[in-house]
Amino acid sequence: MIAFIFGSFIGKWAFIPIILIEWCLFIFFVQKFSGKNAIKAWLRKSSKNWGWNILTLLVGILPLPIFFLYNHLLAHWTIWLPWILIALINPWIEEFYWRGLLIDFTKRWNVWLSVLFTSFTFSLNHAVFGVNATLFKGYEVFISTCIMGIVWAFTYKKTNSLRWVILSHMLVDFLNLSVPSFLDLYKPGW
């Protein structure tokens, strides 16, 4: 509903109120339902399952070609400033909510059910950007976001830490040029 309402007034720039409202909701739920020391626990040193951390970093650098091909889209401060802010802030808030709070909340579930539930809802959440941005309308974004969610959820479960997951998420948000994506600045044939 937020995407439709704000989209009718500010078009593709509706991603800003969508993200700000999501961040407020995620912070509220993390503060309300996580334990007193949850964030400290989520940021503890990773256990010895380094294979998962490496896989997580590989997921983070997958959008590297996008960055090299389209970084010229960041020429104006109205594009690069929100892009930098989203890349620096969003991974913390989303990972504390999606992997930290929700994975912990579903820890008594079957492992696969917990991972698939949180990854599927993570992908559905990102589909809201498809209301105003053409690039997010396809099933490709849903599938790729779901795969990232699965890798990140298993990494958290196997390493007991969100450190590498947050770094990977930060790389994805940074390298995929999120704001140019939200604004549909990519042109066919570029």
LOBA-11598 format. One record per residue (C-alpha): residue number from 0; x, y, z. Coordinates in Angstrom, 1 decimal, decimal comma, always signed. Layout:
<pos NUM; u X; v Y; w Z>
...
***
This chain:
<pos 0; u +0,0; v +0,0; w +0,0>
<pos 1; u +2,9; v +2,4; w +0,8>
<pos 2; u +4,4; v +1,7; w -2,6>
<pos 3; u +1,2; v +2,5; w -4,4>
<pos 4; u +0,4; v +5,6; w -2,3>
<pos 5; u +3,9; v +7,2; w -2,5>
<pos 6; u +4,3; v +6,0; w -6,1>
<pos 7; u +1,3; v +8,0; w -7,1>
<pos 8; u +2,9; v +11,2; w -5,7>
<pos 9; u +6,6; v +10,8; w -6,2>
<pos 10; u +6,9; v +8,0; w -8,7>
<pos 11; u +10,0; v +5,9; w -8,6>
<pos 12; u +11,4; v +7,9; w -5,7>
<pos 13; u +8,8; v +6,1; w -3,6>
<pos 14; u +11,7; v +3,7; w -2,6>
<pos 15; u +12,8; v +6,3; w +0,0>
<pos 16; u +9,6; v +6,3; w +2,1>
<pos 17; u +9,3; v +2,5; w +1,6>
<pos 18; u +12,8; v +1,9; w +3,0>
<pos 19; u +12,4; v +4,4; w +5,8>
<pos 20; u +9,1; v +2,9; w +7,0>
<pos 21; u +10,6; v -0,7; w +6,7>
<pos 22; u +13,6; v +0,4; w +8,7>
<pos 23; u +11,4; v +1,8; w +11,4>
<pos 24; u +9,3; v -1,3; w +11,6>
<pos 25; u +12,3; v -3,6; w +11,6>
<pos 26; u +14,0; v -1,6; w +14,3>
<pos 27; u +10,8; v -1,7; w +16,4>
<pos 28; u +10,4; v -5,5; w +16,0>
<pos 29; u +14,1; v -6,1; w +16,8>
<pos 30; u +14,0; v -3,9; w +19,9>
<pos 31; u +10,6; v -5,3; w +21,0>
<pos 32; u +11,2; v -9,1; w +20,4>
<pos 33; u +14,9; v -9,8; w +20,6>
<pos 34; u +16,8; v -10,4; w +23,8>
<pos 35; u +18,6; v -7,8; w +25,7>
<pos 36; u +22,0; v -8,9; w +24,3>
<pos 37; u +20,8; v -10,1; w +20,9>
<pos 38; u +22,7; v -7,7; w +18,8>
<pos 39; u +25,9; v -8,4; w +20,7>
<pos 40; u +25,3; v -12,1; w +20,1>
<pos 41; u +24,6; v -11,6; w +16,4>
<pos 42; u +27,9; v -9,8; w +16,0>
<pos 43; u +30,0; v -12,2; w +17,9>
<pos 44; u +33,1; v -13,7; w +16,2>
<pos 45; u +32,2; v -16,3; w +13,6>
<pos 46; u +32,6; v -19,9; w +14,4>
<pos 47; u +35,0; v -22,1; w +12,4>
<pos 48; u +32,7; v -22,8; w +9,5>
<pos 49; u +34,8; v -20,7; w +7,1>
<pos 50; u +33,3; v -22,3; w +4,0>
<pos 51; u +30,0; v -20,6; w +4,7>
<pos 52; u +31,7; v -17,2; w +5,2>
<pos 53; u +33,6; v -17,6; w +1,9>
<pos 54; u +30,3; v -18,6; w +0,1>
<pos 55; u +28,6; v -15,6; w +1,7>
<pos 56; u +31,3; v -13,3; w +0,4>
<pos 57; u +31,1; v -14,8; w -3,1>
<pos 58; u +27,4; v -14,0; w -3,0>
<pos 59; u +28,3; v -10,5; w -2,0>
<pos 60; u +30,6; v -9,9; w -5,0>
<pos 61; u +28,3; v -11,5; w -7,6>
<pos 62; u +26,9; v -8,0; w -8,7>
<pos 63; u +30,5; v -6,7; w -9,3>
<pos 64; u +30,0; v -6,6; w -13,1>
<pos 65; u +26,9; v -4,4; w -12,6>
<pos 66; u +29,0; v -1,9; w -10,7>
<pos 67; u +31,7; v -1,8; w -13,4>
<pos 68; u +29,2; v -1,5; w -16,3>
<pos 69; u +26,9; v +1,0; w -14,7>
<pos 70; u +28,8; v +3,1; w -12,2>
<pos 71; u +28,5; v +6,1; w -14,5>
<pos 72; u +24,8; v +6,3; w -13,3>
<pos 73; u +26,2; v +7,6; w -9,9>
<pos 74; u +27,3; v +10,9; w -11,4>
<pos 75; u +24,9; v +13,2; w -9,5>
<pos 76; u +24,8; v +13,5; w -5,7>
<pos 77; u +21,0; v +12,9; w -5,6>
<pos 78; u +21,8; v +9,3; w -6,8>
<pos 79; u +25,1; v +8,5; w -5,1>
<pos 80; u +24,2; v +9,9; w -1,7>
<pos 81; u +21,1; v +7,7; w -1,1>
<pos 82; u +23,0; v +4,8; w -2,7>
<pos 83; u +25,9; v +5,1; w -0,2>
<pos 84; u +23,5; v +5,6; w +2,7>
<pos 85; u +21,4; v +2,5; w +1,7>
<pos 86; u +24,5; v +0,4; w +1,2>
<pos 87; u +25,9; v +1,4; w +4,7>
<pos 88; u +22,7; v +1,3; w +6,8>
<pos 89; u +20,3; v -1,2; w +5,1>
<pos 90; u +22,4; v -4,4; w +5,6>
<pos 91; u +22,5; v -3,9; w +9,4>
<pos 92; u +18,8; v -3,3; w +9,9>
<pos 93; u +17,7; v -6,0; w +7,4>
<pos 94; u +20,1; v -8,7; w +8,7>
<pos 95; u +19,2; v -8,0; w +12,4>
<pos 96; u +15,5; v -8,5; w +11,4>
<pos 97; u +15,5; v -11,2; w +8,7>
<pos 98; u +18,4; v -13,4; w +9,8>
<pos 99; u +18,9; v -12,4; w +13,5>
<pos 100; u +15,3; v -12,0; w +14,9>
<pos 101; u +13,4; v -14,3; w +12,5>
<pos 102; u +15,9; v -17,1; w +12,3>
<pos 103; u +16,2; v -17,0; w +16,1>
<pos 104; u +12,4; v -16,9; w +16,4>
<pos 105; u +12,1; v -20,0; w +14,2>
<pos 106; u +15,1; v -21,9; w +15,6>
<pos 107; u +12,8; v -24,7; w +17,0>
<pos 108; u +11,4; v -25,3; w +13,5>
<pos 109; u +12,9; v -27,7; w +11,0>
<pos 110; u +16,1; v -26,1; w +9,7>
<pos 111; u +15,0; v -26,1; w +6,1>
<pos 112; u +11,5; v -24,8; w +7,0>
<pos 113; u +13,1; v -21,9; w +9,0>
<pos 114; u +15,6; v -21,0; w +6,2>
<pos 115; u +13,0; v -21,2; w +3,5>
<pos 116; u +10,4; v -19,3; w +5,4>
<pos 117; u +12,7; v -16,4; w +6,2>
<pos 118; u +14,2; v -16,4; w +2,7>
<pos 119; u +10,9; v -16,5; w +1,0>
<pos 120; u +9,5; v -13,6; w +3,1>
<pos 121; u +12,7; v -11,7; w +2,6>
<pos 122; u +12,2; v -12,0; w -1,2>
<pos 123; u +8,5; v -11,1; w -1,0>
<pos 124; u +9,5; v -8,0; w +1,0>
<pos 125; u +11,8; v -6,9; w -1,9>
<pos 126; u +9,1; v -7,5; w -4,4>
<pos 127; u +7,4; v -4,3; w -3,2>
<pos 128; u +9,9; v -2,3; w -5,1>
<pos 129; u +8,4; v -3,8; w -8,3>
<pos 130; u +5,4; v -1,6; w -7,8>
<pos 131; u +7,3; v +1,4; w -9,0>
<pos 132; u +10,5; v +0,1; w -10,6>
<pos 133; u +10,5; v -2,0; w -13,7>
<pos 134; u +13,7; v -3,7; w -12,9>
<pos 135; u +12,1; v -5,3; w -9,7>
<pos 136; u +9,0; v -6,6; w -11,5>
<pos 137; u +10,6; v -9,8; w -12,8>
<pos 138; u +10,8; v -13,2; w -11,2>
<pos 139; u +14,6; v -13,0; w -11,5>
<pos 140; u +14,8; v -10,5; w -8,6>
<pos 141; u +12,6; v -12,7; w -6,5>
<pos 142; u +14,7; v -15,8; w -7,2>
<pos 143; u +18,0; v -14,1; w -6,7>
<pos 144; u +16,9; v -12,5; w -3,5>
<pos 145; u +15,6; v -15,8; w -2,2>
<pos 146; u +18,9; v -17,6; w -3,0>
<pos 147; u +20,8; v -14,8; w -1,2>
<pos 148; u +18,5; v -15,2; w +1,7>
<pos 149; u +19,1; v -19,0; w +1,8>
<pos 150; u +22,9; v -18,6; w +1,7>
<pos 151; u +22,8; v -15,9; w +4,4>
<pos 152; u +20,4; v -17,9; w +6,6>
<pos 153; u +22,6; v -21,0; w +6,5>
<pos 154; u +25,7; v -18,9; w +7,1>
<pos 155; u +24,1; v -17,5; w +10,2>
<pos 156; u +23,0; v -20,9; w +11,4>
<pos 157; u +26,4; v -22,5; w +10,7>
<pos 158; u +28,6; v -19,7; w +12,0>
<pos 159; u +26,4; v -18,3; w +14,8>
<pos 160; u +27,3; v -14,8; w +13,6>
<pos 161; u +25,9; v -12,1; w +11,3>
<pos 162; u +29,3; v -10,4; w +10,7>
<pos 163; u +30,0; v -11,9; w +7,3>
<pos 164; u +26,3; v -11,9; w +6,3>
<pos 165; u +26,1; v -8,1; w +6,9>
<pos 166; u +29,3; v -7,6; w +4,9>
<pos 167; u +28,0; v -9,7; w +2,0>
<pos 168; u +24,7; v -7,8; w +2,1>
<pos 169; u +26,6; v -4,5; w +2,2>
<pos 170; u +28,5; v -5,6; w -0,9>
<pos 171; u +25,3; v -6,6; w -2,7>
<pos 172; u +23,6; v -3,3; w -1,9>
<pos 173; u +26,8; v -1,4; w -2,9>
<pos 174; u +27,7; v -3,3; w -6,1>
<pos 175; u +24,2; v -3,7; w -7,6>
<pos 176; u +23,7; v +0,1; w -7,6>
<pos 177; u +20,5; v -0,1; w -5,6>
<pos 178; u +19,3; v +3,5; w -6,2>
<pos 179; u +19,8; v +3,4; w -10,0>
<pos 180; u +17,9; v +0,1; w -9,9>
<pos 181; u +15,0; v +1,6; w -7,9>
<pos 182; u +14,9; v +4,5; w -10,4>
<pos 183; u +15,1; v +2,4; w -13,5>
<pos 184; u +18,1; v +4,3; w -14,8>
<pos 185; u +19,4; v +1,2; w -16,6>
<pos 186; u +18,8; v +1,3; w -20,3>
<pos 187; u +18,5; v -1,7; w -22,6>
<pos 188; u +21,8; v -2,2; w -24,5>
<pos 189; u +24,0; v -0,4; w -21,9>
***
